[in-house]
Amino acid sequence: MEYLELLLKGLVVLFPFAFCWMLITYKWSFRKTEKEPIKVLVTGAAGQIGYAILPMIARGVMLGPDQPVTLHLFDNIKQANEALNGIKMELIDAAFPLLKGVIATTDIVEACKNVNIAVMLGGFLRKEGMERMDMMSKNVSMYMTQASALGKHAAADCKVLVFAKPSNTNALILKEFASSIPEKNITCLTRLDHNRALNQIAKRLKVHASDVKNIIIWGNHSSTHYPDVNHATFTTKNGERLVREHVADDHWLKTEFINTVQHRGLAIIKARKASSALSAASAACDHVHDWVFGTPKGTWVSMGVCSDGSYGIEPGLIYSFPVKCENGKWSIVQGLKIDEFSRAKMDATAKELIEEASFAKSCLNEQ
């Protein structure tokens, strides 16, 4: 009995020390396992899409719920400096647990320093009465400067996503002038078009968009891009079914469906008197998330990537393909059958990209 009492007294004395030791060990373990922050650059951060995407990134929508981030906010317009600082204050006031720092600047070199991911939203906007080529000529010089800064100051494995229009050709300029960044790390956004197509098919089939997969956006992020459902499937209680077989309206698929997806952006501008921001920001997060973490087995997504000649598309063009992602890398899905209708649509959007690339090069020669 005396032995038991002594043992209990000893435990009472030792317990506080043991508890403190466990607490210290836990905290030290937590510090050791906490990830290093990823530096994410957002250009055009003072704009609508920037304002929409920044809290998404800070909440972990893009890079996961346990990945700390440092945000680099950049805008090419010097007058935007005050707005950038206002957004910085809001981000700090929101007290996002994953947000470890915010840099707001109009200095492109400071903005690009050691960034791991660059989301390029900034670009010269097309004004009323302005031709697409006029907009392109103004963006060529801007993207040449930004490409040079990224190439010199970003992390060697920096992943780049371009959304500012003309996004495919802006990405092409980045590829040419940010030579230290691997060309496979430079992409453009067609996920917004991909998501729009998913939702149009889901609406037609009376299912949720998450039940539809493997739609393809081919080509340019413009009104010539081609939403292709020939290989798409949707999930039912009885398993996966082909979209084309169940829509069973070839005319709708080749006319109204394509036209609706291609001109969805204009419909949104007409409705809200401003361009897509929330959906564009969400699509950009989807793009980077799947690139970093991988696409689900048996599923592909659409990304504007550097053509390797697949499906007869001129090598070197930044063209939207169906891709699978794994271990932080993308690969073009091979071996898909292309019918005559699709071939014509794919070639038409490739032709537009070749013309844009030729015009961009002529602008560069004048620099």
N, C-alpha and C positions, 0 to 999 in steps of 0.2 A: 504493500500500500504506500509506504514512504517513497519507494522508487517511482511509483506512478505520479505521486504529487510532485516530486522533483522534476520529472520529465515534463509535466504540464507547465510548471513554473519556467523551465528552460525554454519551452516553446513560446510562452508569453513574452519572454525577454527577447528572443531571437526574431519573432515575427515581424516587428517593425523594420528591422534591418533587412530581412529577406524580402519584404514587400518593396522597400526602396530599391533594392538591387534589381528586382524584376522590372520595376518601372523604368529605371535607367537603361536596362538592357533592351526593353521594348522601344524606348525612344531612339536609342542608338541604332537599333535594327531598322526602324522606320526611316531614319535619315539615310542609312546606307542604301535602302531599296528605292528611295524616291528618285524618279527619273530626272535627268538634266533637261532644262527647258529647251524646246525647239524654237528657233527664231523664225518668225513668219513675216515676210514683207508683204504689205498690201499697198499697191500704187493706186492713185485715184481715190485715196481713202476718205477724202472729204465729200465724195459724191454719194449718190443714193445707194448704189450697190455696196460701196464701202461701209456706209452706216449700217446696212443690213447684215453684212457678213462678219464684221468685227466681233459682235457679241456671240455669234455662233461659234467662231474660232475659240473665243475665251471660255465658252461653256464646254468645249470638248467635242462639238459636233463634227469637226473636221478630223481631229487627231486622237480622239478617244477620251474617256472620262478620267483617265489617270495620267494624262500627258500634260505637264506644265508647258506654258508657252510664253515667249516674249514677243510682243507685237511691234513691228516697225511700220509706222504710218507715213506714207509719202504722197505728196501731190506736186505735180509739175508746175502748178500755178502759184506764184509767190504770194498772191493775195489770199491764198487758202491757208496760210500759216496760222491765222487766228482761229479759223474753223477747226483745223487739226488739233490745236491745243484745247479747244472746247470738247472735242471728241475724246481726247486723252483724259480730260477731267472726268467725263462721264464714265469711261471705262474703269478708272480708279474708284469712283464713287460706287460703282456696281459691286465692288468687292468680290470679283470672280475668284474662287479658290485656286484655279489653275493659272491665272494671269500673274506672272512674276515680274513683268516690267513692260513699259510702253515708251517707245521713242517716236516722237512726232517731228517731222522735218521736211523742208523743201530742198534739202541737199541730197542729191541722188547717191553720192558716195557714202555719206553717213547712213543713208537708208539701206544700202546694199551690204553693209559690212557684216560678214560672217553669217548671212541668212541661209537657212536650210531649205526654206520653201518660199517661192515668190509667186504671188497672185497678182497678175498685171491687169488691173481694171482701168488704169488711166490711159486716156487717148484723146486726140482732138475729135470733138463731136461734130457730126454732120449737121449743118444748119439748113434751114429752109432754102430751097433753090440751089443747094450745093450738090454737085455731081459726086458720085462715089469715088471717082479717081482724084478729085480735088481734095477730098478728105484723106485719101491714101497718101498723097504727096506731103501733106502736113505731118502725118504720123510717121513717115519714113525717117525723117530727121530725129524726131523724138525717140523712136525705138532704137535707132542707131546709138544714141547717147546712153540710153538706159541699158542696152545690151553690153556696151563697153564697160559700164560700171559694174554690172552683174558679173561679167567675165573676170574682172580684176579683183573684186572685193567679196563676192559671195562665197559660201562654202563650196568646195570642189564637187560635192555630190548634190548640189542644190537642185531641187525639182521646181520647174517653172510651168505655170499655167497662165496662158494669155486669154483674156476675154475681150479686151477693147477691140472694137471693129476697125478694120477688117482683121479679125483675130487670126485666121490662118496665115495671112501674109505678114502680119506683125510678128507672129511666131517665127516665120521664115527669116525675117530680118534679124531677130534675136539669135537664131541658129547661126547665121552668117557672122555676126559681130561679137557674140559671146563664145568665142571658139574654145575657151577653156572648159566650158560646160558641155558634157556629152550630149550629142544631138538627141539621144533617146530620153534625155531629161527635159526636153523642151516640147510642150504640148499646147494645144488650144482647146477651148471649151465647146463641145457639142452636146454635152450632157443635158443642157437645158432643152435642146430640141428632142433628145432621146426621152427625157421625162415627159415632155408634152405629147409625144407620140404614144407612150405607154398609157397615158391618161385618156387619150382619145379612143384607143382600142378598148380599154377597160370600161369606158362609158358605153361603148357600142355593145359590148358583151354582158354588161350589167354585173361586172365583178370589180374587185378592188384593184388599184394599180399594182399593188405588191404581188398580185396573182399572175401578172403578165411579165414575161421576160423574153430576152433575145431579139428584141427589135433592133434594127441597125439604122444609124444615120450615116449615110455615105457623103463625103465631099466637103464642101465649103459651108462655113457658118454664114449663110446668106439665103436669099429666097430661092436659090437653085439646089440646096441640099435635098437629098432624097431619103425619106423615111421608108424603110423596107421591112415588110412584115412576113416575107416568104418563109423565114426560118423561126418566127416567133411562136411561142407556146403560152398557154395559160393553164392554171391549176384548177381542177374540179374535184369533186368528191370521189370521182372514179379515176383520178390520175391526170397526167398532163395531156392536153389536146392542142392540135395545131390551130392557130388563130385563123389562118386563111380558110380552113374548112368550115369553121363555125360562123365566121362573118358571112361567108357565102354570098358576097356582093362584090364582084370583081370591079364593077364600074365605080362603086363608092371608094374602094381601096385605091384606085388609080386616079381618082379626081378629087372628090371632096375631102377625103382623109389627108392626102398629100398637101392640098391647098390650105387646109386648116392649120396643119402643123407648120408649114412654111411661113404663114402669115399671122401666126398667133401673137407675135410681138407687136405687130401693128394693131391688132384687135385690143390688146391691153393698153396701148398708148391712147387709142380712141376712147376706151372706157374710163381710164384713170387720169388722162391728160399728162401722163408721164410714162417712161419706159419701165420694163420689168426690172424690179430690184430684189424683192423678197425671193421669188422663184429662181432668179439668176444666182443669188448668193447661196441658196440651198443647193443648186446644181453644182456650183464650184466646190462646195464642201463634199458633196457626193463624189465628185471627180477625184479629189485629192485623197479622200478617205479610202476609196477602193484601190487607188494606186499604191498607197502605203500598206494597207492591211490585206489586200487581195480581194478578188471577186469570188462569190460562192461557187462551189463546184457545179459545173454544168451551165454556168451563167456567163454571159459576156455583156459588156457595156460599150458605149460609143465614145471614142476619144479622137481628137485631132492630133495625129502623130506623123512623124517623118516616114514617107513612103519608102519601102524597100523594093518596089516593083510589084508587090502583091496585087492580084486582080487586074493587072495591066495598067496600073496607075504609075505615072512617070516618077521614077525614083527622085527623092529629094523634096518633093512637094509636101507641105503639111496638109494632110487630107484625113478626113474622118473615116475610121475603120471600126469594125467590131474587134474589141480586144479583150483578152483575159489578163488579169494581174496576179502576180505571185511574188513574194519576197521583195516587194518594192519595185518590181519591174513589170512592164507591160509587154505583151506579144500579140501580134495580129492573128486572129482566128483564120485558119487556113481551110481550104477544101470545100467552101460553100458553093453550091450551084448558083449560077447567075443566069437568069432568063433574058430574053431579048429586050423586054421592056426595061428591066433593071439596068442592063448594059448601056442602053441609050441614056438613061438618067444619070448613071455614074460618069459616063464620058462627058456629058454636058456640064456637070459641075466641075469636073477636072479641067475642062477647057477654060472655064471662067478663072480657075485658080492659076492656070498657066499664063493667062493674059494679065492677071494681077501681079504675078511674079515678074513678068517681063516689064511691066510698068514700074514696079518698085525698083528694079535694077536700073532702069533709065533715070529714075529720080536720084538714086545713089550716085550715079555717074556725074550728075550735075552738082553734087555736094562739094 
